[in-house]
Amino acid sequence: MVTYVLDSSAVLRYLDGEAGADRVAEIIKGHIGGRCETIMSSVHWGEVAGLSCKMRGKAGMELVLSRLSAFGIGVIPVDGDQAVAAALFKLKRQIPYVDAFGIELTTKAADRVFVTADFDFKPASRDVKIEFLPAK
C-alpha cells in the first residue's frame, strides 16, 4: 500500500482550494477508504497550524487542525536522529531545513511518496519519489 507524505504546501493548497487541491482530496479520500496511508511530519503539521492561525485566526486554526485530525492523517513526531538526518538532506540537496523533514520521513520505506506544491524539492527527487502538485 502506498503511503503519501504530505508537505505543508500540499495541505495548504487543499485547504485554500488552489491548484492541486483536487489531488490532495483524492489522496485523503483514499486514506479514509483504506486504499492508502497519509502521514505528515510534526514539523509540517506545525507549519500548517502557524500559517492557518496567521490567515484565519486561532479559532480558524483550531478548526483546520480538527478537520485534518478527523481525516486520520498520521502526524509523525520528530526525534534527534531524524533532526540530524534532515540536516544532512538539507546540506546534500540544498533544500530548506524544515522541508528536509518531509524528505527524511519519505525515506523510511520504498512505498512512500512525498506530495508537495514546492518545486524547491526538485533536487531531492534523486532520493525519494515526489509528486509535484501543479503550479498556481
N, CA, C and O atoms as CSV, one atom per row, in Angstrom:
chain,resi,resn,atom,element,x,y,z
A,1,MET,N,N,0.846,-1.179,0.000
A,1,MET,CA,C,0.000,0.000,0.000
A,1,MET,C,C,0.894,1.246,0.000
A,1,MET,O,O,1.894,1.300,0.715
A,2,VAL,N,N,0.531,2.215,-0.786
A,2,VAL,CA,C,1.285,3.465,-0.872
A,2,VAL,C,C,1.015,4.322,0.360
A,2,VAL,O,O,-0.113,4.407,0.846
A,3,THR,N,N,2.063,4.946,0.843
A,3,THR,CA,C,1.935,5.931,1.910
A,3,THR,C,C,2.315,7.285,1.329
A,3,THR,O,O,3.419,7.461,0.815
A,4,TYR,N,N,1.400,8.233,1.414
A,4,TYR,CA,C,1.662,9.596,0.956
A,4,TYR,C,C,2.120,10.434,2.143
A,4,TYR,O,O,1.465,10.472,3.186
A,5,VAL,N,N,3.238,11.095,1.968
A,5,VAL,CA,C,3.775,12.008,2.968
A,5,VAL,C,C,3.437,13.417,2.492
A,5,VAL,O,O,3.981,13.886,1.492
A,6,LEU,N,N,2.544,14.087,3.204
A,6,LEU,CA,C,2.100,15.411,2.778
A,6,LEU,C,C,3.004,16.511,3.317
A,6,LEU,O,O,3.342,16.544,4.500
A,7,ASP,N,N,3.374,17.389,2.437
A,7,ASP,CA,C,4.094,18.605,2.797
A,7,ASP,C,C,3.056,19.655,3.216
A,7,ASP,O,O,1.894,19.573,2.817
A,8,SER,N,N,3.464,20.613,3.996
A,8,SER,CA,C,2.529,21.664,4.404
A,8,SER,C,C,1.968,22.402,3.194
A,8,SER,O,O,0.808,22.814,3.218
A,9,SER,N,N,2.762,22.583,2.135
A,9,SER,CA,C,2.263,23.295,0.955
A,9,SER,C,C,1.110,22.538,0.304
A,9,SER,O,O,0.171,23.158,-0.194
A,10,ALA,N,N,1.167,21.218,0.300
A,10,ALA,CA,C,0.085,20.412,-0.270
A,10,ALA,C,C,-1.189,20.565,0.558
A,10,ALA,O,O,-2.280,20.708,0.005
A,11,VAL,N,N,-1.052,20.534,1.866
A,11,VAL,CA,C,-2.220,20.673,2.748
A,11,VAL,C,C,-2.816,22.069,2.603
A,11,VAL,O,O,-4.038,22.220,2.564
A,12,LEU,N,N,-1.973,23.081,2.524
A,12,LEU,CA,C,-2.476,24.453,2.379
A,12,LEU,C,C,-3.181,24.639,1.039
A,12,LEU,O,O,-4.191,25.338,0.966
A,13,ARG,N,N,-2.665,24.026,-0.015
A,13,ARG,CA,C,-3.352,24.078,-1.315
A,13,ARG,C,C,-4.741,23.457,-1.191
A,13,ARG,O,O,-5.717,23.987,-1.722
A,14,TYR,N,N,-4.818,22.342,-0.495
A,14,TYR,CA,C,-6.102,21.674,-0.276
A,14,TYR,C,C,-7.059,22.584,0.497
A,14,TYR,O,O,-8.211,22.761,0.100
A,15,LEU,N,N,-6.585,23.148,1.585
A,15,LEU,CA,C,-7.435,23.985,2.428
A,15,LEU,C,C,-7.921,25.239,1.708
A,15,LEU,O,O,-9.036,25.708,1.937
A,16,ASP,N,N,-7.070,25.773,0.837
A,16,ASP,CA,C,-7.394,27.022,0.136
A,16,ASP,C,C,-8.052,26.792,-1.222
A,16,ASP,O,O,-8.396,27.754,-1.909
A,17,GLY,N,N,-8.230,25.532,-1.618
A,17,GLY,CA,C,-8.859,25.229,-2.898
A,17,GLY,C,C,-8.032,25.668,-4.094
A,17,GLY,O,O,-8.578,26.007,-5.145
A,18,GLU,N,N,-6.725,25.662,-3.934
A,18,GLU,CA,C,-5.842,26.102,-5.014
A,18,GLU,C,C,-5.420,24.926,-5.891
A,18,GLU,O,O,-5.830,23.789,-5.658
A,19,ALA,N,N,-4.608,25.207,-6.890
A,19,ALA,CA,C,-4.149,24.191,-7.838
A,19,ALA,C,C,-3.615,22.969,-7.101
A,19,ALA,O,O,-2.755,23.087,-6.228
A,20,GLY,N,N,-4.129,21.798,-7.455
A,20,GLY,CA,C,-3.720,20.556,-6.821
A,20,GLY,C,C,-4.608,20.132,-5.667
A,20,GLY,O,O,-4.450,19.029,-5.144
A,21,ALA,N,N,-5.546,20.990,-5.257
A,21,ALA,CA,C,-6.435,20.659,-4.137
A,21,ALA,C,C,-7.212,19.383,-4.414
A,21,ALA,O,O,-7.440,18.576,-3.513
A,22,ASP,N,N,-7.620,19.204,-5.669
A,22,ASP,CA,C,-8.377,18.004,-6.017
A,22,ASP,C,C,-7.532,16.745,-5.853
A,22,ASP,O,O,-8.047,15.701,-5.451
A,23,ARG,N,N,-6.241,16.834,-6.160
A,23,ARG,CA,C,-5.361,15.672,-5.995
A,23,ARG,C,C,-5.181,15.336,-4.516
A,23,ARG,O,O,-5.214,14.165,-4.138
A,24,VAL,N,N,-4.991,16.351,-3.685
A,24,VAL,CA,C,-4.847,16.114,-2.244
A,24,VAL,C,C,-6.148,15.541,-1.688
A,24,VAL,O,O,-6.115,14.643,-0.847
A,25,ALA,N,N,-7.288,16.045,-2.144
A,25,ALA,CA,C,-8.580,15.500,-1.711
A,25,ALA,C,C,-8.701,14.029,-2.097
A,25,ALA,O,O,-9.207,13.220,-1.320
A,26,GLU,N,N,-8.242,13.687,-3.288
A,26,GLU,CA,C,-8.262,12.289,-3.746
A,26,GLU,C,C,-7.394,11.408,-2.841
A,26,GLU,O,O,-7.782,10.289,-2.504
A,27,ILE,N,N,-6.230,11.912,-2.452
A,27,ILE,CA,C,-5.345,11.160,-1.549
A,27,ILE,C,C,-6.020,10.965,-0.194
A,27,ILE,O,O,-5.990,9.869,0.365
A,28,ILE,N,N,-6.623,12.021,0.331
A,28,ILE,CA,C,-7.292,11.926,1.633
A,28,ILE,C,C,-8.465,10.946,1.560
A,28,ILE,O,O,-8.664,10.148,2.477
A,29,LYS,N,N,-9.234,11.003,0.482
A,29,LYS,CA,C,-10.351,10.057,0.322
A,29,LYS,C,C,-9.832,8.623,0.244
A,29,LYS,O,O,-10.441,7.710,0.803
A,30,GLY,N,N,-8.718,8.424,-0.443
A,30,GLY,CA,C,-8.109,7.100,-0.495
A,30,GLY,C,C,-7.681,6.625,0.878
A,30,GLY,O,O,-7.830,5.451,1.215
A,31,HIS,N,N,-7.151,7.541,1.665
A,31,HIS,CA,C,-6.741,7.227,3.035
A,31,HIS,C,C,-7.952,6.815,3.879
A,31,HIS,O,O,-7.921,5.801,4.575
A,32,ILE,N,N,-9.003,7.610,3.805
A,32,ILE,CA,C,-10.218,7.314,4.572
A,32,ILE,C,C,-10.805,5.974,4.134
A,32,ILE,O,O,-11.325,5.217,4.954
A,33,GLY,N,N,-10.718,5.688,2.838
A,33,GLY,CA,C,-11.250,4.440,2.309
A,33,GLY,C,C,-10.331,3.241,2.473
A,33,GLY,O,O,-10.679,2.133,2.063
A,34,GLY,N,N,-9.150,3.450,3.075
A,34,GLY,CA,C,-8.226,2.350,3.331
A,34,GLY,C,C,-7.395,1.909,2.126
A,34,GLY,O,O,-6.784,0.841,2.150
A,35,ARG,N,N,-7.371,2.729,1.074
A,35,ARG,CA,C,-6.607,2.372,-0.126
A,35,ARG,C,C,-5.169,2.869,-0.081
A,35,ARG,O,O,-4.336,2.438,-0.878
A,36,CYS,N,N,-4.875,3.771,0.844
A,36,CYS,CA,C,-3.523,4.287,1.024
A,36,CYS,C,C,-3.416,4.818,2.447
A,36,CYS,O,O,-4.405,4.876,3.177
A,37,GLU,N,N,-2.226,5.198,2.822
A,37,GLU,CA,C,-1.999,5.818,4.125
A,37,GLU,C,C,-1.513,7.241,3.866
A,37,GLU,O,O,-0.842,7.506,2.869
A,38,THR,N,N,-1.856,8.144,4.765
A,38,THR,CA,C,-1.433,9.543,4.639
A,38,THR,C,C,-0.834,9.986,5.961
A,38,THR,O,O,-1.444,9.849,7.021
A,39,ILE,N,N,0.391,10.527,5.871
A,39,ILE,CA,C,1.094,10.981,7.066
A,39,ILE,C,C,1.739,12.339,6.805
A,39,ILE,O,O,1.869,12.773,5.660
A,40,MET,N,N,2.137,12.993,7.880
A,40,MET,CA,C,2.868,14.260,7.825
A,40,MET,C,C,3.892,14.272,8.949
A,40,MET,O,O,3.691,13.661,9.998
A,41,SER,N,N,4.970,14.962,8.717
A,41,SER,CA,C,5.919,15.229,9.790
A,41,SER,C,C,5.283,16.225,10.755
A,41,SER,O,O,4.535,17.106,10.333
A,42,SER,N,N,5.571,16.092,12.030
A,42,SER,CA,C,5.042,17.050,13.004
A,42,SER,C,C,5.538,18.467,12.719
A,42,SER,O,O,4.887,19.441,13.097
A,43,VAL,N,N,6.667,18.582,12.066
A,43,VAL,CA,C,7.195,19.900,11.705
A,43,VAL,C,C,6.275,20.553,10.667
A,43,VAL,O,O,5.978,21.744,10.764
A,44,HIS,N,N,5.828,19.778,9.680
A,44,HIS,CA,C,4.912,20.319,8.675
A,44,HIS,C,C,3.527,20.573,9.273
A,44,HIS,O,O,2.848,21.527,8.892
A,45,TRP,N,N,3.115,19.727,10.200
A,45,TRP,CA,C,1.854,19.951,10.913
A,45,TRP,C,C,1.904,21.317,11.609
A,45,TRP,O,O,0.939,22.080,11.567
A,46,GLY,N,N,3.030,21.610,12.243
A,46,GLY,CA,C,3.202,22.903,12.902
A,46,GLY,C,C,3.174,24.063,11.929
A,46,GLY,O,O,2.641,25.127,12.241
A,47,GLU,N,N,3.751,23.860,10.737
A,47,GLU,CA,C,3.690,24.913,9.709
A,47,GLU,C,C,2.249,25.189,9.296
A,47,GLU,O,O,1.849,26.346,9.157
A,48,VAL,N,N,1.474,24.134,9.103
A,48,VAL,CA,C,0.065,24.302,8.749
A,48,VAL,C,C,-0.656,25.056,9.864
A,48,VAL,O,O,-1.461,25.947,9.592
A,49,ALA,N,N,-0.371,24.705,11.114
A,49,ALA,CA,C,-1.002,25.384,12.248
A,49,ALA,C,C,-0.656,26.871,12.247
A,49,ALA,O,O,-1.540,27.721,12.350
A,50,GLY,N,N,0.626,27.175,12.131
A,50,GLY,CA,C,1.055,28.572,12.178
A,50,GLY,C,C,0.492,29.413,11.047
A,50,GLY,O,O,0.021,30.529,11.269
A,51,LEU,N,N,0.539,28.879,9.836
A,51,LEU,CA,C,0.019,29.636,8.694
A,51,LEU,C,C,-1.502,29.752,8.753
A,51,LEU,O,O,-2.063,30.775,8.360
A,52,SER,N,N,-2.168,28.709,9.242
A,52,SER,CA,C,-3.621,28.781,9.392
A,52,SER,C,C,-4.011,29.824,10.430
A,52,SER,O,O,-4.981,30.558,10.241
A,53,CYS,N,N,-3.264,29.892,11.515
A,53,CYS,CA,C,-3.533,30.886,12.557
A,53,CYS,C,C,-3.322,32.295,12.006
A,53,CYS,O,O,-4.115,33.200,12.267
A,54,LYS,N,N,-2.261,32.466,11.255
A,54,LYS,CA,C,-1.957,33.778,10.673
A,54,LYS,C,C,-3.059,34.222,9.718
A,54,LYS,O,O,-3.440,35.393,9.707
A,55,MET,N,N,-3.572,33.290,8.919
A,55,MET,CA,C,-4.553,33.642,7.893
A,55,MET,C,C,-5.999,33.615,8.404
A,55,MET,O,O,-6.845,34.355,7.903
A,56,ARG,N,N,-6.287,32.764,9.402
A,56,ARG,CA,C,-7.675,32.549,9.817
A,56,ARG,C,C,-7.931,32.863,11.287
A,56,ARG,O,O,-9.075,32.806,11.738
A,57,GLY,N,N,-6.895,33.190,12.032
A,57,GLY,CA,C,-7.037,33.409,13.466
A,57,GLY,C,C,-6.974,32.087,14.211
A,57,GLY,O,O,-6.990,31.015,13.606
A,58,LYS,N,N,-6.901,32.177,15.532
A,58,LYS,CA,C,-6.735,30.969,16.348
A,58,LYS,C,C,-7.921,30.014,16.203
A,58,LYS,O,O,-7.730,28.801,16.112
A,59,ALA,N,N,-9.127,30.544,16.182
A,59,ALA,CA,C,-10.307,29.678,16.036
A,59,ALA,C,C,-10.281,28.969,14.678
A,59,ALA,O,O,-10.631,27.793,14.582
A,60,GLY,N,N,-9.870,29.680,13.641
A,60,GLY,CA,C,-9.761,29.083,12.316
A,60,GLY,C,C,-8.707,27.996,12.277
A,60,GLY,O,O,-8.898,26.955,11.649
A,61,MET,N,N,-7.589,28.243,12.952
A,61,MET,CA,C,-6.531,27.239,13.037
A,61,MET,C,C,-7.038,25.979,13.725
A,61,MET,O,O,-6.803,24.866,13.255
A,62,GLU,N,N,-7.735,26.164,14.841
A,62,GLU,CA,C,-8.258,25.011,15.580
A,62,GLU,C,C,-9.241,24.211,14.728
A,62,GLU,O,O,-9.261,22.982,14.794
A,63,LEU,N,N,-10.053,24.900,13.932
A,63,LEU,CA,C,-10.987,24.225,13.036
A,63,LEU,C,C,-10.238,23.418,11.975
A,63,LEU,O,O,-10.588,22.271,11.697
A,64,VAL,N,N,-9.207,24.026,11.388
A,64,VAL,CA,C,-8.401,23.340,10.375
A,64,VAL,C,C,-7.759,22.084,10.963
A,64,VAL,O,O,-7.850,21.010,10.368
A,65,LEU,N,N,-7.116,22.206,12.113
A,65,LEU,CA,C,-6.437,21.061,12.721
A,65,LEU,C,C,-7.425,19.975,13.127
A,65,LEU,O,O,-7.131,18.786,13.010
A,66,SER,N,N,-8.595,20.387,13.605
A,66,SER,CA,C,-9.633,19.424,13.966
A,66,SER,C,C,-10.104,18.662,12.736
A,66,SER,O,O,-10.284,17.445,12.784
A,67,ARG,N,N,-10.300,19.372,11.645
A,67,ARG,CA,C,-10.744,18.753,10.392
A,67,ARG,C,C,-9.705,17.765,9.878
A,67,ARG,O,O,-10.041,16.647,9.488
A,68,LEU,N,N,-8.448,18.181,9.880
A,68,LEU,CA,C,-7.377,17.290,9.416
A,68,LEU,C,C,-7.241,16.078,10.331
A,68,LEU,O,O,-7.024,14.962,9.859
A,69,SER,N,N,-7.367,16.294,11.627
A,69,SER,CA,C,-7.296,15.180,12.584
A,69,SER,C,C,-8.426,14.188,12.344
A,69,SER,O,O,-8.229,12.979,12.456
A,70,ALA,N,N,-9.604,14.696,12.016
A,70,ALA,CA,C,-10.755,13.829,11.767
A,70,ALA,C,C,-10.518,12.918,10.565
A,70,ALA,O,O,-11.080,11.825,10.493
A,71,PHE,N,N,-9.695,13.360,9.629
A,71,PHE,CA,C,-9.359,12.529,8.468
A,71,PHE,C,C,-8.443,11.371,8.850
A,71,PHE,O,O,-8.294,10.413,8.091
A,72,GLY,N,N,-7.835,11.464,10.020
A,72,GLY,CA,C,-6.936,10.398,10.459
A,72,GLY,C,C,-5.544,10.488,9.875
A,72,GLY,O,O,-4.817,9.495,9.846
A,73,ILE,N,N,-5.164,11.665,9.411
A,73,ILE,CA,C,-3.807,11.842,8.894
A,73,ILE,C,C,-2.830,11.632,10.044
A,73,ILE,O,O,-2.956,12.260,11.096
A,74,GLY,N,N,-1.860,10.752,9.842
A,74,GLY,CA,C,-0.886,10.472,10.883
A,74,GLY,C,C,0.134,11.593,11.005
A,74,GLY,O,O,0.732,12.002,10.010
A,75,VAL,N,N,0.333,12.080,12.196
A,75,VAL,CA,C,1.345,13.109,12.455
A,75,VAL,C,C,2.504,12.408,13.158
A,75,VAL,O,O,2.370,11.923,14.282
A,76,ILE,N,N,3.626,12.367,12.483
A,76,ILE,CA,C,4.778,11.615,12.952
A,76,ILE,C,C,5.719,12.539,13.717
A,76,ILE,O,O,6.217,13.512,13.152
A,77,PRO,N,N,5.970,12.250,14.998
A,77,PRO,CA,C,6.871,13.098,15.787
A,77,PRO,C,C,8.308,13.005,15.277
A,77,PRO,O,O,8.700,12.033,14.632
A,78,VAL,N,N,9.059,14.022,15.579
A,78,VAL,CA,C,10.463,14.100,15.171
A,78,VAL,C,C,11.347,13.827,16.382
A,78,VAL,O,O,11.111,14.349,17.472
A,79,ASP,N,N,12.371,12.997,16.171
A,79,ASP,CA,C,13.334,12.753,17.243
A,79,ASP,C,C,14.711,13.273,16.817
A,79,ASP,O,O,14.870,13.806,15.719
A,80,GLY,N,N,15.673,13.116,17.675
A,80,GLY,CA,C,17.009,13.632,17.416
A,80,GLY,C,C,17.660,13.048,16.173
A,80,GLY,O,O,18.295,13.771,15.406
A,81,ASP,N,N,17.506,11.736,15.967
A,81,ASP,CA,C,18.090,11.103,14.782
A,81,ASP,C,C,17.481,11.657,13.503
A,81,ASP,O,O,18.188,11.879,12.520
A,82,GLN,N,N,16.165,11.882,13.514
A,82,GLN,CA,C,15.510,12.448,12.342
A,82,GLN,C,C,15.962,13.890,12.099
A,82,GLN,O,O,16.110,14.310,10.951
A,83,ALA,N,N,16.175,14.634,13.159
A,83,ALA,CA,C,16.644,16.015,13.017
A,83,ALA,C,C,18.017,16.055,12.355
A,83,ALA,O,O,18.287,16.908,11.509
A,84,VAL,N,N,18.880,15.121,12.752
A,84,VAL,CA,C,20.216,15.045,12.137
A,84,VAL,C,C,20.103,14.620,10.680
A,84,VAL,O,O,20.754,15.203,9.813
A,85,ALA,N,N,19.274,13.601,10.398
A,85,ALA,CA,C,19.094,13.145,9.017
A,85,ALA,C,C,18.543,14.265,8.143
A,85,ALA,O,O,18.970,14.420,6.999
A,86,ALA,N,N,17.604,15.046,8.665
A,86,ALA,CA,C,17.058,16.179,7.918
A,86,ALA,C,C,18.143,17.218,7.647
A,86,ALA,O,O,18.207,17.787,6.557
A,87,ALA,N,N,18.985,17.458,8.630
A,87,ALA,CA,C,20.085,18.418,8.438
A,87,ALA,C,C,21.022,17.947,7.327
A,87,ALA,O,O,21.504,18.756,6.534
A,88,LEU,N,N,21.277,16.650,7.270
A,88,LEU,CA,C,22.150,16.117,6.220
A,88,LEU,C,C,21.508,16.210,4.847
A,88,LEU,O,O,22.193,16.478,3.860
A,89,PHE,N,N,20.171,15.986,4.769
A,89,PHE,CA,C,19.473,16.179,3.496
A,89,PHE,C,C,19.527,17.634,3.069
A,89,PHE,O,O,19.697,17.935,1.888
A,90,LYS,N,N,19.381,18.535,4.028
A,90,LYS,CA,C,19.457,19.971,3.735
A,90,LYS,C,C,20.789,20.299,3.090
A,90,LYS,O,O,20.842,21.004,2.083
A,91,LEU,N,N,21.855,19.793,3.665
A,91,LEU,CA,C,23.185,20.060,3.134
A,91,LEU,C,C,23.418,19.387,1.783
A,91,LEU,O,O,23.996,19.978,0.872
A,92,LYS,N,N,22.964,18.159,1.672
A,92,LYS,CA,C,23.189,17.373,0.453
A,92,LYS,C,C,22.431,17.936,-0.750
A,92,LYS,O,O,22.976,18.000,-1.852
A,93,ARG,N,N,21.182,18.342,-0.544
A,93,ARG,CA,C,20.324,18.750,-1.663
A,93,ARG,C,C,19.973,20.231,-1.677
A,93,ARG,O,O,19.207,20.681,-2.529
A,94,GLN,N,N,20.526,20.986,-0.744
A,94,GLN,CA,C,20.302,22.436,-0.712
A,94,GLN,C,C,18.816,22.789,-0.672
A,94,GLN,O,O,18.336,23.620,-1.443
A,95,ILE,N,N,18.098,22.135,0.249
A,95,ILE,CA,C,16.694,22.457,0.461
A,95,ILE,C,C,16.543,23.021,1.872
A,95,ILE,O,O,17.393,22.774,2.727
A,96,PRO,N,N,15.481,23.770,2.122
A,96,PRO,CA,C,15.290,24.316,3.469
A,96,PRO,C,C,15.206,23.208,4.522
A,96,PRO,O,O,14.700,22.117,4.259
A,97,TYR,N,N,15.707,23.510,5.702
A,97,TYR,CA,C,15.763,22.531,6.787
A,97,TYR,C,C,14.388,21.964,7.126
A,97,TYR,O,O,14.234,20.748,7.239
A,98,VAL,N,N,13.395,22.825,7.288
A,98,VAL,CA,C,12.053,22.341,7.629
A,98,VAL,C,C,11.559,21.373,6.555
A,98,VAL,O,O,10.972,20.341,6.878
A,99,ASP,N,N,11.788,21.693,5.298
A,99,ASP,CA,C,11.348,20.834,4.199
A,99,ASP,C,C,12.052,19.482,4.227
A,99,ASP,O,O,11.479,18.467,3.830
A,100,ALA,N,N,13.275,19.476,4.690
A,100,ALA,CA,C,14.049,18.235,4.727
A,100,ALA,C,C,13.424,17.184,5.645
A,100,ALA,O,O,13.697,15.995,5.484
A,101,PHE,N,N,12.593,17.596,6.600
A,101,PHE,CA,C,11.923,16.626,7.474
A,101,PHE,C,C,10.948,15.753,6.685
A,101,PHE,O,O,10.816,14.563,6.971
A,102,GLY,N,N,10.274,16.323,5.710
A,102,GLY,CA,C,9.373,15.537,4.873
A,102,GLY,C,C,10.128,14.536,4.016
A,102,GLY,O,O,9.684,13.402,3.833
A,103,ILE,N,N,11.272,14.962,3.492
A,103,ILE,CA,C,12.096,14.053,2.689
A,103,ILE,C,C,12.619,12.928,3.572
A,103,ILE,O,O,12.590,11.763,3.175
A,104,GLU,N,N,13.092,13.264,4.752
A,104,GLU,CA,C,13.606,12.248,5.680
A,104,GLU,C,C,12.518,11.234,6.001
A,104,GLU,O,O,12.789,10.034,6.034
A,105,LEU,N,N,11.301,11.689,6.236
A,105,LEU,CA,C,10.191,10.797,6.556
A,105,LEU,C,C,9.860,9.888,5.365
A,105,LEU,O,O,9.489,8.728,5.546
A,106,THR,N,N,9.997,10.418,4.167
A,106,THR,CA,C,9.696,9.644,2.965
A,106,THR,C,C,10.714,8.528,2.738
A,106,THR,O,O,10.382,7.510,2.131
A,107,THR,N,N,11.938,8.702,3.210
A,107,THR,CA,C,12.976,7.683,3.002
A,107,THR,C,C,12.760,6.434,3.845
A,107,THR,O,O,13.446,5.434,3.634
A,108,LYS,N,N,11.837,6.461,4.782
A,108,LYS,CA,C,11.650,5.349,5.724
A,108,LYS,C,C,11.125,4.069,5.081
A,108,LYS,O,O,11.261,2.992,5.663
A,109,ALA,N,N,10.523,4.165,3.886
A,109,ALA,CA,C,10.007,2.968,3.199
A,109,ALA,C,C,9.925,3.253,1.701
A,109,ALA,O,O,9.695,4.389,1.286
A,110,ALA,N,N,10.112,2.219,0.906
A,110,ALA,CA,C,10.129,2.363,-0.550
A,110,ALA,C,C,8.768,2.738,-1.128
A,110,ALA,O,O,8.695,3.283,-2.230
A,111,ASP,N,N,7.687,2.454,-0.397
A,111,ASP,CA,C,6.349,2.724,-0.927
A,111,ASP,C,C,5.835,4.119,-0.557
A,111,ASP,O,O,4.644,4.392,-0.706
A,112,ARG,N,N,6.701,4.987,-0.086
A,112,ARG,CA,C,6.283,6.332,0.309
A,112,ARG,C,C,6.501,7.323,-0.826
A,112,ARG,O,O,7.503,7.273,-1.539
A,113,VAL,N,N,5.531,8.226,-0.973
A,113,VAL,CA,C,5.580,9.272,-1.998
A,113,VAL,C,C,5.365,10.610,-1.301
A,113,VAL,O,O,4.379,10.800,-0.590
A,114,PHE,N,N,6.283,11.517,-1.509
A,114,PHE,CA,C,6.189,12.855,-0.939
A,114,PHE,C,C,5.327,13.712,-1.853
A,114,PHE,O,O,5.561,13.746,-3.061
A,115,VAL,N,N,4.336,14.402,-1.304
A,115,VAL,CA,C,3.423,15.241,-2.089
A,115,VAL,C,C,3.628,16.685,-1.684
A,115,VAL,O,O,3.509,17.040,-0.511
A,116,THR,N,N,3.943,17.523,-2.682
A,116,THR,CA,C,4.265,18.920,-2.396
A,116,THR,C,C,3.854,19.826,-3.548
A,116,THR,O,O,3.681,19.376,-4.680
A,117,ALA,N,N,3.703,21.095,-3.243
A,117,ALA,CA,C,3.489,22.127,-4.248
A,117,ALA,C,C,4.742,22.982,-4.383
A,117,ALA,O,O,4.749,23.967,-5.122
A,118,ASP,N,N,5.784,22.614,-3.683
A,118,ASP,CA,C,7.024,23.400,-3.614
A,118,ASP,C,C,8.071,22.803,-4.550
A,118,ASP,O,O,8.609,21.726,-4.291
A,119,PHE,N,N,8.350,23.505,-5.623
A,119,PHE,CA,C,9.293,22.999,-6.622
A,119,PHE,C,C,10.749,23.116,-6.171
A,119,PHE,O,O,11.650,22.677,-6.885
A,120,ASP,N,N,10.990,23.702,-4.992
A,120,ASP,CA,C,12.341,23.720,-4.429
A,120,ASP,C,C,12.801,22.314,-4.049
A,120,ASP,O,O,13.979,22.097,-3.765
A,121,PHE,N,N,11.870,21.362,-4.046
A,121,PHE,CA,C,12.202,19.979,-3.694
A,121,PHE,C,C,12.811,19.201,-4.861
A,121,PHE,O,O,13.236,18.060,-4.678
A,122,LYS,N,N,12.860,19.788,-6.044
A,122,LYS,CA,C,13.356,19.043,-7.214
A,122,LYS,C,C,14.684,18.332,-6.955
A,122,LYS,O,O,14.819,17.176,-7.356
A,123,PRO,N,N,15.672,18.957,-6.308
A,123,PRO,CA,C,16.929,18.238,-6.068
A,123,PRO,C,C,16.765,16.957,-5.242
A,123,PRO,O,O,17.555,16.024,-5.380
A,124,ALA,N,N,15.756,16.914,-4.401
A,124,ALA,CA,C,15.540,15.738,-3.550
A,124,ALA,C,C,14.866,14.596,-4.306
A,124,ALA,O,O,14.748,13.493,-3.773
A,125,SER,N,N,14.426,14.841,-5.527
A,125,SER,CA,C,13.766,13.779,-6.292
A,125,SER,C,C,14.753,12.674,-6.678
A,125,SER,O,O,14.348,11.618,-7.164
A,126,ARG,N,N,16.032,12.917,-6.463
A,126,ARG,CA,C,17.037,11.863,-6.666
A,126,ARG,C,C,17.043,10.874,-5.499
A,126,ARG,O,O,17.565,9.766,-5.619
A,127,ASP,N,N,16.461,11.280,-4.375
A,127,ASP,CA,C,16.482,10.465,-3.165
A,127,ASP,C,C,15.157,9.770,-2.870
A,127,ASP,O,O,15.140,8.675,-2.308
A,128,VAL,N,N,14.051,10.400,-3.245
A,128,VAL,CA,C,12.720,9.861,-2.934
A,128,VAL,C,C,11.767,10.124,-4.100
A,128,VAL,O,O,12.047,10.932,-4.986
A,129,LYS,N,N,10.639,9.420,-4.074
A,129,LYS,CA,C,9.583,9.673,-5.047
A,129,LYS,C,C,8.842,10.933,-4.603
A,129,LYS,O,O,8.425,11.050,-3.450
A,130,ILE,N,N,8.685,11.871,-5.537
A,130,ILE,CA,C,7.984,13.109,-5.222
A,130,ILE,C,C,6.889,13.330,-6.264
A,130,ILE,O,O,7.122,13.222,-7.468
A,131,GLU,N,N,5.697,13.640,-5.775
A,131,GLU,CA,C,4.604,14.040,-6.636
A,131,GLU,C,C,4.419,15.542,-6.465
A,131,GLU,O,O,4.036,16.020,-5.397
A,132,PHE,N,N,4.696,16.270,-7.530
A,132,PHE,CA,C,4.565,17.728,-7.505
A,132,PHE,C,C,3.147,18.130,-7.931
A,132,PHE,O,O,2.665,17.718,-8.986
A,133,LEU,N,N,2.505,18.920,-7.115
A,133,LEU,CA,C,1.200,19.462,-7.486
A,133,LEU,C,C,1.417,20.547,-8.547
A,133,LEU,O,O,2.506,21.113,-8.633
A,134,PRO,N,N,0.394,20.842,-9.353
A,134,PRO,CA,C,0.568,21.838,-10.400
A,134,PRO,C,C,0.881,23.224,-9.840
A,134,PRO,O,O,0.490,23.569,-8.725
A,135,ALA,N,N,1.595,24.003,-10.643
A,135,ALA,CA,C,1.886,25.394,-10.257
A,135,ALA,C,C,0.572,26.164,-10.189
A,135,ALA,O,O,-0.402,25.812,-10.855
A,136,LYS,N,N,0.556,27.199,-9.390
A,136,LYS,CA,C,-0.676,28.002,-9.219
A,136,LYS,C,C,-1.124,28.600,-10.519
A,136,LYS,O,O,-2.135,29.301,-10.560
